[in-house]
Amino acid sequence: GHIGNRQERQQQRIAGGVSSGALTARETARLEGREAGLNRSIARMRSDGSLTRGERARIETRQDRISRGIYHQKHDAQAR
């Protein structure tokens, strides 16, 4: 679904930042940690069978924040 596709795209963006040298090891670890935390939250939310509209909204809000973080870290002029 939409959430899974977005997670995959964000992982690709992180991987692209690593391969291009736009992300340092520390930045990558921090972004990956945020993604992992979101994945754990999603698993807990899905444990009752399905996601409510409110849960989906919270997930999308967190994905928005992570996406902005990826952008800012990739464009902050730090090199590996």
BELURNOR-V206921 format. One record per backbone hydrogen bond with DSSP energy under -0.5 kcal/mol. CO is the residue of the C=O (numbers start at 0). NH is the residue of the N-H. If there is no record, write none. Layout:
BEGIN
CO&NH, CO&NH
END
This chain:
BEGIN
0&4, 1&5, 2&6, 3&7, 4&8, 5&9, 6&10, 7&11, 8&12, 9&13, 10&14, 11&15, 12&16, 13&17, 14&18, 15&19, 16&20, 16&21, 16&22, 17&20, 20&79, 23&27, 24&28, 25&29, 26&30, 27&31, 28&32, 29&33, 30&34, 31&35, 32&36, 33&37, 34&38, 35&39, 36&40, 37&41, 38&42, 39&43, 40&44, 41&45, 42&46, 43&46, 44&47, 45&48, 51&55, 52&56, 53&57, 54&58, 55&59, 56&60, 57&61, 58&62, 59&63, 60&64, 61&65, 62&66, 63&67, 64&68, 65&69, 66&70, 67&71, 68&72, 69&73, 70&74, 72&75
END
